[in-house]
C-alpha cells in the first residue's frame, strides 16, 4: 500500500471512531468534534485514494446506540471488519446494530482497500477507471436523494461552479448551462481574490445611503449610482434604505462570520487536493488607513470583530511596515485580520472546472434559457434553451449572477437585484510586491498580490446590466494608489487593459441562498455582491446539501430567496 496512504491508518480519526462506536457516545457529537479537530483533510485524501469522490457522501449508519441515525461521515476501520456503506448497501458498525449485516474480510486488509469492498460484497474491485481517480459508476445517495439525480445549474460563475463541483461529489449527475462562452472573464475571474471573514457587515449598512448620495455626482467615487428613472432601481434603492440599519447589521454579522469561516476552511481543504493549486495565501489582510479618522473607525470595527470571535489587531505605521516590509506605505495605521486569505481567482476557477469535468459534470456554454416548463405541482420539469432543446432534470439551481433576476422573473419569482460593476487592473511587473493583501480604506480599493503580479480593484457602480467600461471609474482607482503606496505612479498603469465585472447585489446586502417556496425543486444561490469569491465554496456546499435534500447546517432564514416577494 502507498506509504502516504498507509500512514493515515495511524491517524487518530480511526482510533477515536472505534472507541466511540464501542462506547455509545452520540455520533453527531463525534462528527462535530472531528470537524473542529481538522481531520477532514487527511480523511478526504484517503477517500480520494479509494476512488470515491467525497467524504461528504451521506450514509445510513446503524449502531452505537444511535437508533439508526443517519450520519454524514464515511467510516473505515483497519480491522477484519470493513463497515463501509457504499453502493447503497447498509452495514452495521461495531458496537451495535444488526450483526447479520456485518461482513468479514478474510485475512484482514488486502493491498488495495477496494478489493476489501469486493470481498465483503460491498462493491467492485479496484479497476483502471477507479485507480485513475474517475467517478465510480454508482454512488451512495443522500438522505432523500434519488440515485443518479440530475441537477441542472444555471450559471457557470464561482457560485454555479462550486455548486456543480460539490453536487457532483455527492453523486449527482450535473449539467451547467451558461450564457457565456467557455473562455470568459466575468466577475468570478477579475476580482480581488480575497477570502474575508473580516467582512461580516453587509453592503446595506448605516451610512451607505448618505455616502451613495454624496458620491452620486462624482463618477470617480468608490460608490456610484448612475442617476436614471428606472422603477426597478427605485424599488431596490428603497429596500436598500430600509435595510441599512444597525439592527440589520447586528442580525447579519454572526451568519456572515460563520459562512466566511466555513468557506475559508473549504478553501484550505480544496488547496490540499492534488491538482488544486490556486495560490492560496493565509497571511491575513491589512485595512490601510491614511487618516486618523479612518483608523478610529476601523479600530471600532476591529472591536466588533473581536466580539464576534474574529481576530483583529490595530497597528501603528511602524507595526504595519514591519508586517509587510516589501512595500512602502504612507498610512496612519492599519487593522490586521489574520484569518483573511487571498488567492488567484482565475487559477481557482480553472482548477475547479477541471475537477468538475473529471467528475463528469457537463457544461453547456453559450446557451440562453428562454423559458421553463412547470408541472402541476409547481415543480420545474424542464428548461427550454434558445436552441429549442428542452433540458429536463430533477433539481434546478439558479446561480446566474447579475442575470438571475431576469431568469427568476421567467419562473414567476421576484428576486430584486442590481448589477454592481467593479473594475480591476493587474500590474504584471510591479515596482514593489507586498506579501499581504490589503484594502485602501478611504478609497475602497482592494490590493492583492497574485504570484508575481499585483491586482488593484474597486468601485461599486450601479449603472444597469451593461458591461461597458467607464474610464472615470478606472481613473479613480489609479489615482488612489500613490496616496497609499507612494513608490507607485499613474504611469505604472499605462497600457494595462482594465477588467470589469458585474456583481449581483441584493437590496439588503445578503445573498439569496435557499430552496424556493414556489418551486420545490428549485434552489436559488445568487446575490453575493462583493462576497462571491469569499463565499463560493460554502455556498456550493449548501447547494449540494439542498439538492440532496439534506439539512445545510446553517439557518438560512435571512437568506430566503423570496424574502422580498
Secondary structure, DSSP 8 states (H G I E B T S, - for coil): --HHHHGGGGSHHHHHHHHHHHHT--HHHHHHHHHHTT-HHHHHHHHHHTT---TT--EE-B-TT-SS-EES-----SSSB-----TT---B-TTSS-GGG--B-TTSS-SSHHHHHHHTTSS----HHHHTT---SS----SS--TT-EEEEE--SHHHHHHHHHHHHTT-EEEEE-SS-SS---TTTSS--EE-TT--S-SS-TTHHHHHHHHTT-TTSSEEE-----HHHHHHHHHHHHH-SHHHHHHHHHHHHHHHHHHHHHHHHHHTSTT-----B-S-EEEEESSHHHHHHHHHHHHHHHHTT---EEE-HHHHHHHTTTS----SEEEEETT-EE--HHHHHHHHHHHHHHTT-EEETT--EEEEEE-TTS-EEEEEETTS-EEE-SEEEE--GGGHHHHHHHTT-----EEEEEEEEEETT-SS--SSEEEETTTTEEEEEETTEEEEEEEEEE--S-----HHHHHHHHHHHHHHSTT--GGGGTT---EEEEEEE-TTS--EEEE-SSSTTEEEEE-BGGGHHHHHHHHHHHHHHHHTT---SS--GGG-TTTT-
